[in-house]
Amino acid sequence: MYLAKKYLGYWSQDKAKHIITSIWEVIDTTYLAPYFESMPSRIQAVIDAKGGLT
C-alpha cells in the first residue's frame, strides 16, 4: 500500500484504478471490520465536538 500511495500521482488514471482495485480485492474483511464497527461512535464523537477535533 505504501508504494501505491507514494507513486499514485505518477501513474495514469487507468493504472491507478487498476492498482487500487487490486489492493482492495486482497484486503481481508477482518482487517476492515473494526473500522466499520467503530463508525457510529466515531461519527457521534464528531457530532458532539461540533465538527472539531475528537
PDBQT receptor file of N, H, CA, C and O in Angstrom, charges set to zero:
ATOM      1  N   MET A   1       0.820  -1.198   0.000  1.00  0.00    +0.000 N 
ATOM      2  CA  MET A   1       0.000   0.000   0.000  1.00  0.00    +0.000 C 
ATOM      3  C   MET A   1       0.858   1.253   0.000  1.00  0.00    +0.000 C 
ATOM      4  O   MET A   1       0.506   2.255  -0.623  1.00  0.00    +0.000 OA
ATOM      5  N   TYR A   2       1.983   1.196   0.699  1.00  0.00    +0.000 N 
ATOM      6  H   TYR A   2       2.269   0.382   1.205  1.00  0.00    +0.000 HD
ATOM      7  CA  TYR A   2       2.856   2.361   0.765  1.00  0.00    +0.000 C 
ATOM      8  C   TYR A   2       3.284   2.804  -0.630  1.00  0.00    +0.000 C 
ATOM      9  O   TYR A   2       3.267   3.995  -0.944  1.00  0.00    +0.000 OA
ATOM     10  N   LEU A   3       3.663   1.854  -1.452  1.00  0.00    +0.000 N 
ATOM     11  H   LEU A   3       3.677   0.887  -1.197  1.00  0.00    +0.000 HD
ATOM     12  CA  LEU A   3       4.114   2.207  -2.794  1.00  0.00    +0.000 C 
ATOM     13  C   LEU A   3       2.989   2.799  -3.625  1.00  0.00    +0.000 C 
ATOM     14  O   LEU A   3       3.202   3.748  -4.381  1.00  0.00    +0.000 OA
ATOM     15  N   ALA A   4       1.800   2.244  -3.488  1.00  0.00    +0.000 N 
ATOM     16  H   ALA A   4       1.627   1.474  -2.874  1.00  0.00    +0.000 HD
ATOM     17  CA  ALA A   4       0.671   2.781  -4.239  1.00  0.00    +0.000 C 
ATOM     18  C   ALA A   4       0.407   4.222  -3.826  1.00  0.00    +0.000 C 
ATOM     19  O   ALA A   4       0.150   5.070  -4.680  1.00  0.00    +0.000 OA
ATOM     20  N   LYS A   5       0.465   4.509  -2.539  1.00  0.00    +0.000 N 
ATOM     21  H   LYS A   5       0.674   3.819  -1.845  1.00  0.00    +0.000 HD
ATOM     22  CA  LYS A   5       0.229   5.865  -2.056  1.00  0.00    +0.000 C 
ATOM     23  C   LYS A   5       1.345   6.804  -2.503  1.00  0.00    +0.000 C 
ATOM     24  O   LYS A   5       1.089   7.934  -2.918  1.00  0.00    +0.000 OA
ATOM     25  N   LYS A   6       2.578   6.329  -2.415  1.00  0.00    +0.000 N 
ATOM     26  H   LYS A   6       2.786   5.410  -2.078  1.00  0.00    +0.000 HD
ATOM     27  CA  LYS A   6       3.734   7.165  -2.742  1.00  0.00    +0.000 C 
ATOM     28  C   LYS A   6       3.768   7.541  -4.216  1.00  0.00    +0.000 C 
ATOM     29  O   LYS A   6       4.079   8.682  -4.557  1.00  0.00    +0.000 OA
ATOM     30  N   TYR A   7       3.453   6.599  -5.088  1.00  0.00    +0.000 N 
ATOM     31  H   TYR A   7       3.201   5.672  -4.812  1.00  0.00    +0.000 HD
ATOM     32  CA  TYR A   7       3.622   6.829  -6.516  1.00  0.00    +0.000 C 
ATOM     33  C   TYR A   7       2.322   7.044  -7.273  1.00  0.00    +0.000 C 
ATOM     34  O   TYR A   7       2.334   7.103  -8.503  1.00  0.00    +0.000 OA
ATOM     35  N   LEU A   8       1.212   7.160  -6.576  1.00  0.00    +0.000 N 
ATOM     36  H   LEU A   8       1.202   7.111  -5.578  1.00  0.00    +0.000 HD
ATOM     37  CA  LEU A   8      -0.083   7.278  -7.234  1.00  0.00    +0.000 C 
ATOM     38  C   LEU A   8      -0.119   8.453  -8.203  1.00  0.00    +0.000 C 
ATOM     39  O   LEU A   8      -0.713   8.335  -9.275  1.00  0.00    +0.000 OA
ATOM     40  N   GLY A   9       0.490   9.568  -7.866  1.00  0.00    +0.000 N 
ATOM     41  H   GLY A   9       0.973   9.663  -6.996  1.00  0.00    +0.000 HD
ATOM     42  CA  GLY A   9       0.469  10.739  -8.725  1.00  0.00    +0.000 C 
ATOM     43  C   GLY A   9       1.245  10.567 -10.011  1.00  0.00    +0.000 C 
ATOM     44  O   GLY A   9       1.079  11.367 -10.931  1.00  0.00    +0.000 OA
ATOM     45  N   TYR A  10       2.086   9.554 -10.108  1.00  0.00    +0.000 N 
ATOM     46  H   TYR A  10       2.220   8.904  -9.361  1.00  0.00    +0.000 HD
ATOM     47  CA  TYR A  10       2.922   9.357 -11.287  1.00  0.00    +0.000 C 
ATOM     48  C   TYR A  10       2.316   8.392 -12.291  1.00  0.00    +0.000 C 
ATOM     49  O   TYR A  10       2.887   8.181 -13.361  1.00  0.00    +0.000 OA
ATOM     50  N   TRP A  11       1.189   7.812 -11.975  1.00  0.00    +0.000 N 
ATOM     51  H   TRP A  11       0.725   7.984 -11.105  1.00  0.00    +0.000 HD
ATOM     52  CA  TRP A  11       0.568   6.843 -12.864  1.00  0.00    +0.000 C 
ATOM     53  C   TRP A  11      -0.631   7.451 -13.561  1.00  0.00    +0.000 C 
ATOM     54  O   TRP A  11      -1.218   8.427 -13.094  1.00  0.00    +0.000 OA
ATOM     55  N   SER A  12      -0.983   6.852 -14.693  1.00  0.00    +0.000 N 
ATOM     56  H   SER A  12      -0.506   6.059 -15.073  1.00  0.00    +0.000 HD
ATOM     57  CA  SER A  12      -2.193   7.282 -15.390  1.00  0.00    +0.000 C 
ATOM     58  C   SER A  12      -3.407   6.915 -14.537  1.00  0.00    +0.000 C 
ATOM     59  O   SER A  12      -3.313   6.104 -13.615  1.00  0.00    +0.000 OA
ATOM     60  N   GLN A  13      -4.513   7.509 -14.853  1.00  0.00    +0.000 N 
ATOM     61  H   GLN A  13      -4.588   8.168 -15.602  1.00  0.00    +0.000 HD
ATOM     62  CA  GLN A  13      -5.738   7.229 -14.115  1.00  0.00    +0.000 C 
ATOM     63  C   GLN A  13      -6.116   5.754 -14.226  1.00  0.00    +0.000 C 
ATOM     64  O   GLN A  13      -6.543   5.153 -13.241  1.00  0.00    +0.000 OA
ATOM     65  N   ASP A  14      -5.965   5.163 -15.409  1.00  0.00    +0.000 N 
ATOM     66  H   ASP A  14      -5.618   5.651 -16.210  1.00  0.00    +0.000 HD
ATOM     67  CA  ASP A  14      -6.307   3.749 -15.591  1.00  0.00    +0.000 C 
ATOM     68  C   ASP A  14      -5.398   2.850 -14.758  1.00  0.00    +0.000 C 
ATOM     69  O   ASP A  14      -5.866   1.896 -14.136  1.00  0.00    +0.000 OA
ATOM     70  N   LYS A  15      -4.102   3.153 -14.744  1.00  0.00    +0.000 N 
ATOM     71  H   LYS A  15      -3.722   3.928 -15.249  1.00  0.00    +0.000 HD
ATOM     72  CA  LYS A  15      -3.167   2.341 -13.966  1.00  0.00    +0.000 C 
ATOM     73  C   LYS A  15      -3.457   2.494 -12.474  1.00  0.00    +0.000 C 
ATOM     74  O   LYS A  15      -3.433   1.511 -11.733  1.00  0.00    +0.000 OA
ATOM     75  N   ALA A  16      -3.727   3.706 -12.035  1.00  0.00    +0.000 N 
ATOM     76  H   ALA A  16      -3.747   4.504 -12.637  1.00  0.00    +0.000 HD
ATOM     77  CA  ALA A  16      -4.051   3.939 -10.626  1.00  0.00    +0.000 C 
ATOM     78  C   ALA A  16      -5.320   3.176 -10.236  1.00  0.00    +0.000 C 
ATOM     79  O   ALA A  16      -5.381   2.573  -9.165  1.00  0.00    +0.000 OA
ATOM     80  N   LYS A  17      -6.317   3.205 -11.094  1.00  0.00    +0.000 N 
ATOM     81  H   LYS A  17      -6.268   3.695 -11.965  1.00  0.00    +0.000 HD
ATOM     82  CA  LYS A  17      -7.561   2.482 -10.826  1.00  0.00    +0.000 C 
ATOM     83  C   LYS A  17      -7.295   0.987 -10.703  1.00  0.00    +0.000 C 
ATOM     84  O   LYS A  17      -7.834   0.326  -9.815  1.00  0.00    +0.000 OA
ATOM     85  N   HIS A  18      -6.468   0.459 -11.591  1.00  0.00    +0.000 N 
ATOM     86  H   HIS A  18      -6.031   0.996 -12.312  1.00  0.00    +0.000 HD
ATOM     87  CA  HIS A  18      -6.124  -0.960 -11.554  1.00  0.00    +0.000 C 
ATOM     88  C   HIS A  18      -5.411  -1.311 -10.240  1.00  0.00    +0.000 C 
ATOM     89  O   HIS A  18      -5.723  -2.323  -9.613  1.00  0.00    +0.000 OA
ATOM     90  N   ILE A  19      -4.471  -0.487  -9.836  1.00  0.00    +0.000 N 
ATOM     91  H   ILE A  19      -4.217   0.335 -10.346  1.00  0.00    +0.000 HD
ATOM     92  CA  ILE A  19      -3.720  -0.747  -8.604  1.00  0.00    +0.000 C 
ATOM     93  C   ILE A  19      -4.640  -0.685  -7.387  1.00  0.00    +0.000 C 
ATOM     94  O   ILE A  19      -4.595  -1.564  -6.527  1.00  0.00    +0.000 OA
ATOM     95  N   ILE A  20      -5.467   0.343  -7.314  1.00  0.00    +0.000 N 
ATOM     96  H   ILE A  20      -5.503   1.058  -8.013  1.00  0.00    +0.000 HD
ATOM     97  CA  ILE A  20      -6.384   0.482  -6.177  1.00  0.00    +0.000 C 
ATOM     98  C   ILE A  20      -7.353  -0.688  -6.120  1.00  0.00    +0.000 C 
ATOM     99  O   ILE A  20      -7.605  -1.235  -5.047  1.00  0.00    +0.000 OA
ATOM    100  N   THR A  21      -7.898  -1.076  -7.270  1.00  0.00    +0.000 N 
ATOM    101  H   THR A  21      -7.693  -0.632  -8.142  1.00  0.00    +0.000 HD
ATOM    102  CA  THR A  21      -8.821  -2.217  -7.315  1.00  0.00    +0.000 C 
ATOM    103  C   THR A  21      -8.119  -3.494  -6.883  1.00  0.00    +0.000 C 
ATOM    104  O   THR A  21      -8.693  -4.293  -6.143  1.00  0.00    +0.000 OA
ATOM    105  N   SER A  22      -6.900  -3.695  -7.327  1.00  0.00    +0.000 N 
ATOM    106  H   SER A  22      -6.434  -3.046  -7.928  1.00  0.00    +0.000 HD
ATOM    107  CA  SER A  22      -6.144  -4.897  -6.951  1.00  0.00    +0.000 C 
ATOM    108  C   SER A  22      -5.888  -4.945  -5.452  1.00  0.00    +0.000 C 
ATOM    109  O   SER A  22      -6.025  -5.998  -4.829  1.00  0.00    +0.000 OA
ATOM    110  N   ILE A  23      -5.521  -3.815  -4.876  1.00  0.00    +0.000 N 
ATOM    111  H   ILE A  23      -5.410  -2.959  -5.382  1.00  0.00    +0.000 HD
ATOM    112  CA  ILE A  23      -5.288  -3.761  -3.424  1.00  0.00    +0.000 C 
ATOM    113  C   ILE A  23      -6.586  -4.029  -2.679  1.00  0.00    +0.000 C 
ATOM    114  O   ILE A  23      -6.606  -4.802  -1.721  1.00  0.00    +0.000 OA
ATOM    115  N   TRP A  24      -7.669  -3.395  -3.112  1.00  0.00    +0.000 N 
ATOM    116  H   TRP A  24      -7.653  -2.767  -3.891  1.00  0.00    +0.000 HD
ATOM    117  CA  TRP A  24      -8.956  -3.547  -2.437  1.00  0.00    +0.000 C 
ATOM    118  C   TRP A  24      -9.413  -5.007  -2.430  1.00  0.00    +0.000 C 
ATOM    119  O   TRP A  24      -9.986  -5.476  -1.446  1.00  0.00    +0.000 OA
ATOM    120  N   GLU A  25      -9.160  -5.720  -3.522  1.00  0.00    +0.000 N 
ATOM    121  H   GLU A  25      -8.695  -5.340  -4.321  1.00  0.00    +0.000 HD
ATOM    122  CA  GLU A  25      -9.603  -7.111  -3.636  1.00  0.00    +0.000 C 
ATOM    123  C   GLU A  25      -8.861  -8.049  -2.688  1.00  0.00    +0.000 C 
ATOM    124  O   GLU A  25      -9.396  -9.100  -2.334  1.00  0.00    +0.000 OA
ATOM    125  N   VAL A  26      -7.649  -7.701  -2.268  1.00  0.00    +0.000 N 
ATOM    126  H   VAL A  26      -7.215  -6.847  -2.556  1.00  0.00    +0.000 HD
ATOM    127  CA  VAL A  26      -6.891  -8.602  -1.398  1.00  0.00    +0.000 C 
ATOM    128  C   VAL A  26      -6.966  -8.225   0.085  1.00  0.00    +0.000 C 
ATOM    129  O   VAL A  26      -6.443  -8.949   0.932  1.00  0.00    +0.000 OA
ATOM    130  N   ILE A  27      -7.607  -7.110   0.402  1.00  0.00    +0.000 N 
ATOM    131  H   ILE A  27      -8.032  -6.522  -0.286  1.00  0.00    +0.000 HD
ATOM    132  CA  ILE A  27      -7.749  -6.731   1.812  1.00  0.00    +0.000 C 
ATOM    133  C   ILE A  27      -8.746  -7.673   2.472  1.00  0.00    +0.000 C 
ATOM    134  O   ILE A  27      -9.866  -7.850   1.993  1.00  0.00    +0.000 OA
ATOM    135  N   ASP A  28      -8.329  -8.261   3.557  1.00  0.00    +0.000 N 
ATOM    136  H   ASP A  28      -7.419  -8.117   3.947  1.00  0.00    +0.000 HD
ATOM    137  CA  ASP A  28      -9.181  -9.183   4.304  1.00  0.00    +0.000 C 
ATOM    138  C   ASP A  28     -10.257  -8.392   5.054  1.00  0.00    +0.000 C 
ATOM    139  O   ASP A  28      -9.959  -7.377   5.684  1.00  0.00    +0.000 OA
ATOM    140  N   THR A  29     -11.489  -8.853   4.983  1.00  0.00    +0.000 N 
ATOM    141  H   THR A  29     -11.730  -9.678   4.471  1.00  0.00    +0.000 HD
ATOM    142  CA  THR A  29     -12.584  -8.141   5.646  1.00  0.00    +0.000 C 
ATOM    143  C   THR A  29     -12.409  -8.099   7.168  1.00  0.00    +0.000 C 
ATOM    144  O   THR A  29     -12.941  -7.200   7.820  1.00  0.00    +0.000 OA
ATOM    145  N   THR A  30     -11.684  -9.043   7.734  1.00  0.00    +0.000 N 
ATOM    146  H   THR A  30     -11.253  -9.774   7.205  1.00  0.00    +0.000 HD
ATOM    147  CA  THR A  30     -11.448  -8.986   9.180  1.00  0.00    +0.000 C 
ATOM    148  C   THR A  30     -10.542  -7.808   9.534  1.00  0.00    +0.000 C 
ATOM    149  O   THR A  30     -10.572  -7.324  10.666  1.00  0.00    +0.000 OA
ATOM    150  N   TYR A  31      -9.749  -7.351   8.590  1.00  0.00    +0.000 N 
ATOM    151  H   TYR A  31      -9.725  -7.744   7.671  1.00  0.00    +0.000 HD
ATOM    152  CA  TYR A  31      -8.919  -6.165   8.806  1.00  0.00    +0.000 C 
ATOM    153  C   TYR A  31      -9.795  -4.913   8.840  1.00  0.00    +0.000 C 
ATOM    154  O   TYR A  31      -9.553  -4.009   9.640  1.00  0.00    +0.000 OA
ATOM    155  N   LEU A  32     -10.804  -4.856   7.984  1.00  0.00    +0.000 N 
ATOM    156  H   LEU A  32     -11.001  -5.590   7.335  1.00  0.00    +0.000 HD
ATOM    157  CA  LEU A  32     -11.654  -3.682   7.879  1.00  0.00    +0.000 C 
ATOM    158  C   LEU A  32     -12.787  -3.654   8.899  1.00  0.00    +0.000 C 
ATOM    159  O   LEU A  32     -13.283  -2.577   9.229  1.00  0.00    +0.000 OA
ATOM    160  N   ALA A  33     -13.201  -4.793   9.398  1.00  0.00    +0.000 N 
ATOM    161  H   ALA A  33     -12.798  -5.668   9.129  1.00  0.00    +0.000 HD
ATOM    162  CA  ALA A  33     -14.370  -4.877  10.283  1.00  0.00    +0.000 C 
ATOM    163  C   ALA A  33     -14.308  -3.922  11.471  1.00  0.00    +0.000 C 
ATOM    164  O   ALA A  33     -15.309  -3.261  11.747  1.00  0.00    +0.000 OA
ATOM    165  N   PRO A  34     -13.199  -3.812  12.184  1.00  0.00    +0.000 N 
ATOM    166  CA  PRO A  34     -13.174  -2.886  13.325  1.00  0.00    +0.000 C 
ATOM    167  C   PRO A  34     -13.445  -1.429  12.916  1.00  0.00    +0.000 C 
ATOM    168  O   PRO A  34     -14.047  -0.672  13.678  1.00  0.00    +0.000 OA
ATOM    169  N   TYR A  35     -13.011  -1.049  11.741  1.00  0.00    +0.000 N 
ATOM    170  H   TYR A  35     -12.522  -1.664  11.122  1.00  0.00    +0.000 HD
ATOM    171  CA  TYR A  35     -13.256   0.313  11.272  1.00  0.00    +0.000 C 
ATOM    172  C   TYR A  35     -14.729   0.537  10.981  1.00  0.00    +0.000 C 
ATOM    173  O   TYR A  35     -15.291   1.573  11.338  1.00  0.00    +0.000 OA
ATOM    174  N   PHE A  36     -15.358  -0.449  10.326  1.00  0.00    +0.000 N 
ATOM    175  H   PHE A  36     -14.902  -1.290  10.036  1.00  0.00    +0.000 HD
ATOM    176  CA  PHE A  36     -16.790  -0.340  10.061  1.00  0.00    +0.000 C 
ATOM    177  C   PHE A  36     -17.592  -0.325  11.352  1.00  0.00    +0.000 C 
ATOM    178  O   PHE A  36     -18.521   0.468  11.505  1.00  0.00    +0.000 OA
ATOM    179  N   GLU A  37     -17.235  -1.190  12.266  1.00  0.00    +0.000 N 
ATOM    180  H   GLU A  37     -16.479  -1.834  12.142  1.00  0.00    +0.000 HD
ATOM    181  CA  GLU A  37     -17.979  -1.304  13.520  1.00  0.00    +0.000 C 
ATOM    182  C   GLU A  37     -17.826  -0.075  14.413  1.00  0.00    +0.000 C 
ATOM    183  O   GLU A  37     -18.718   0.234  15.202  1.00  0.00    +0.000 OA
ATOM    184  N   SER A  38     -16.704   0.624  14.291  1.00  0.00    +0.000 N 
ATOM    185  H   SER A  38     -15.979   0.373  13.650  1.00  0.00    +0.000 HD
ATOM    186  CA  SER A  38     -16.474   1.797  15.131  1.00  0.00    +0.000 C 
ATOM    187  C   SER A  38     -17.063   3.078  14.543  1.00  0.00    +0.000 C 
ATOM    188  O   SER A  38     -17.080   4.106  15.220  1.00  0.00    +0.000 OA
ATOM    189  N   MET A  39     -17.540   3.041  13.317  1.00  0.00    +0.000 N 
ATOM    190  H   MET A  39     -17.526   2.206  12.767  1.00  0.00    +0.000 HD
ATOM    191  CA  MET A  39     -18.017   4.258  12.668  1.00  0.00    +0.000 C 
ATOM    192  C   MET A  39     -19.155   4.963  13.399  1.00  0.00    +0.000 C 
ATOM    193  O   MET A  39     -19.104   6.188  13.510  1.00  0.00    +0.000 OA
ATOM    194  N   PRO A  40     -20.176   4.274  13.903  1.00  0.00    +0.000 N 
ATOM    195  CA  PRO A  40     -21.244   5.004  14.596  1.00  0.00    +0.000 C 
ATOM    196  C   PRO A  40     -20.722   5.840  15.772  1.00  0.00    +0.000 C 
ATOM    197  O   PRO A  40     -21.122   6.993  15.933  1.00  0.00    +0.000 OA
ATOM    198  N   SER A  41     -19.843   5.275  16.585  1.00  0.00    +0.000 N 
ATOM    199  H   SER A  41     -19.518   4.339  16.454  1.00  0.00    +0.000 HD
ATOM    200  CA  SER A  41     -19.326   6.049  17.717  1.00  0.00    +0.000 C 
ATOM    201  C   SER A  41     -18.385   7.154  17.254  1.00  0.00    +0.000 C 
ATOM    202  O   SER A  41     -18.336   8.217  17.871  1.00  0.00    +0.000 OA
ATOM    203  N   ARG A  42     -17.648   6.924  16.193  1.00  0.00    +0.000 N 
ATOM    204  H   ARG A  42     -17.687   6.060  15.691  1.00  0.00    +0.000 HD
ATOM    205  CA  ARG A  42     -16.745   7.951  15.668  1.00  0.00    +0.000 C 
ATOM    206  C   ARG A  42     -17.541   9.120  15.081  1.00  0.00    +0.000 C 
ATOM    207  O   ARG A  42     -17.185  10.282  15.275  1.00  0.00    +0.000 OA
ATOM    208  N   ILE A  43     -18.610   8.803  14.368  1.00  0.00    +0.000 N 
ATOM    209  H   ILE A  43     -18.899   7.859  14.210  1.00  0.00    +0.000 HD
ATOM    210  CA  ILE A  43     -19.468   9.851  13.814  1.00  0.00    +0.000 C 
ATOM    211  C   ILE A  43     -20.114  10.646  14.938  1.00  0.00    +0.000 C 
ATOM    212  O   ILE A  43     -20.189  11.873  14.873  1.00  0.00    +0.000 OA
ATOM    213  N   GLN A  44     -20.582   9.946  15.972  1.00  0.00    +0.000 N 
ATOM    214  H   GLN A  44     -20.522   8.949  16.025  1.00  0.00    +0.000 HD
ATOM    215  CA  GLN A  44     -21.198  10.641  17.110  1.00  0.00    +0.000 C 
ATOM    216  C   GLN A  44     -20.189  11.553  17.799  1.00  0.00    +0.000 C 
ATOM    217  O   GLN A  44     -20.548  12.646  18.238  1.00  0.00    +0.000 OA
ATOM    218  N   ALA A  45     -18.945  11.127  17.899  1.00  0.00    +0.000 N 
ATOM    219  H   ALA A  45     -18.653  10.239  17.541  1.00  0.00    +0.000 HD
ATOM    220  CA  ALA A  45     -17.911  11.959  18.514  1.00  0.00    +0.000 C 
ATOM    221  C   ALA A  45     -17.709  13.252  17.714  1.00  0.00    +0.000 C 
ATOM    222  O   ALA A  45     -17.518  14.318  18.299  1.00  0.00    +0.000 OA
ATOM    223  N   VAL A  46     -17.750  13.163  16.399  1.00  0.00    +0.000 N 
ATOM    224  H   VAL A  46     -17.905  12.297  15.924  1.00  0.00    +0.000 HD
ATOM    225  CA  VAL A  46     -17.620  14.364  15.559  1.00  0.00    +0.000 C 
ATOM    226  C   VAL A  46     -18.821  15.277  15.763  1.00  0.00    +0.000 C 
ATOM    227  O   VAL A  46     -18.672  16.495  15.856  1.00  0.00    +0.000 OA
ATOM    228  N   ILE A  47     -20.004  14.691  15.833  1.00  0.00    +0.000 N 
ATOM    229  H   ILE A  47     -20.125  13.701  15.758  1.00  0.00    +0.000 HD
ATOM    230  CA  ILE A  47     -21.220  15.480  16.070  1.00  0.00    +0.000 C 
ATOM    231  C   ILE A  47     -21.131  16.178  17.428  1.00  0.00    +0.000 C 
ATOM    232  O   ILE A  47     -21.412  17.371  17.542  1.00  0.00    +0.000 OA
ATOM    233  N   ASP A  48     -20.737  15.419  18.456  1.00  0.00    +0.000 N 
ATOM    234  H   ASP A  48     -20.509  14.450  18.364  1.00  0.00    +0.000 HD
ATOM    235  CA  ASP A  48     -20.624  16.001  19.798  1.00  0.00    +0.000 C 
ATOM    236  C   ASP A  48     -19.584  17.115  19.856  1.00  0.00    +0.000 C 
ATOM    237  O   ASP A  48     -19.733  18.071  20.617  1.00  0.00    +0.000 OA
ATOM    238  N   ALA A  49     -18.535  16.990  19.055  1.00  0.00    +0.000 N 
ATOM    239  H   ALA A  49     -18.414  16.214  18.437  1.00  0.00    +0.000 HD
ATOM    240  CA  ALA A  49     -17.475  18.005  19.011  1.00  0.00    +0.000 C 
ATOM    241  C   ALA A  49     -17.816  19.137  18.033  1.00  0.00    +0.000 C 
ATOM    242  O   ALA A  49     -17.012  20.037  17.794  1.00  0.00    +0.000 OA
ATOM    243  N   LYS A  50     -19.025  19.066  17.479  1.00  0.00    +0.000 N 
ATOM    244  H   LYS A  50     -19.679  18.334  17.674  1.00  0.00    +0.000 HD
ATOM    245  CA  LYS A  50     -19.496  20.078  16.516  1.00  0.00    +0.000 C 
ATOM    246  C   LYS A  50     -18.502  20.259  15.369  1.00  0.00    +0.000 C 
ATOM    247  O   LYS A  50     -18.229  21.375  14.926  1.00  0.00    +0.000 OA
ATOM    248  N   GLY A  51     -17.975  19.135  14.906  1.00  0.00    +0.000 N 
ATOM    249  H   GLY A  51     -18.197  18.229  15.266  1.00  0.00    +0.000 HD
ATOM    250  CA  GLY A  51     -17.062  19.146  13.778  1.00  0.00    +0.000 C 
ATOM    251  C   GLY A  51     -15.617  19.395  14.149  1.00  0.00    +0.000 C 
ATOM    252  O   GLY A  51     -14.745  19.394  13.281  1.00  0.00    +0.000 OA
ATOM    253  N   GLY A  52     -15.352  19.608  15.415  1.00  0.00    +0.000 N 
ATOM    254  H   GLY A  52     -16.061  19.609  16.121  1.00  0.00    +0.000 HD
ATOM    255  CA  GLY A  52     -13.986  19.851  15.862  1.00  0.00    +0.000 C 
ATOM    256  C   GLY A  52     -13.217  18.552  16.043  1.00  0.00    +0.000 C 
ATOM    257  O   GLY A  52     -13.671  17.478  15.648  1.00  0.00    +0.000 OA
ATOM    258  N   LEU A  53     -12.051  18.676  16.647  1.00  0.00    +0.000 N 
ATOM    259  H   LEU A  53     -11.682  19.548  16.968  1.00  0.00    +0.000 HD
ATOM    260  CA  LEU A  53     -11.218  17.513  16.889  1.00  0.00    +0.000 C 
ATOM    261  C   LEU A  53     -11.905  16.547  17.853  1.00  0.00    +0.000 C 
ATOM    262  O   LEU A  53     -12.618  16.963  18.767  1.00  0.00    +0.000 OA
ATOM    263  N   THR A  54     -11.682  15.276  17.637  1.00  0.00    +0.000 N 
ATOM    264  H   THR A  54     -11.103  14.938  16.895  1.00  0.00    +0.000 HD
ATOM    265  CA  THR A  54     -12.289  14.268  18.525  1.00  0.00    +0.000 C 
ATOM    266  C   THR A  54     -11.214  13.525  19.279  1.00  0.00    +0.000 C 
ATOM    267  O   THR A  54     -11.519  12.638  20.076  1.00  0.00    +0.000 OA
TER     268      THR A  54
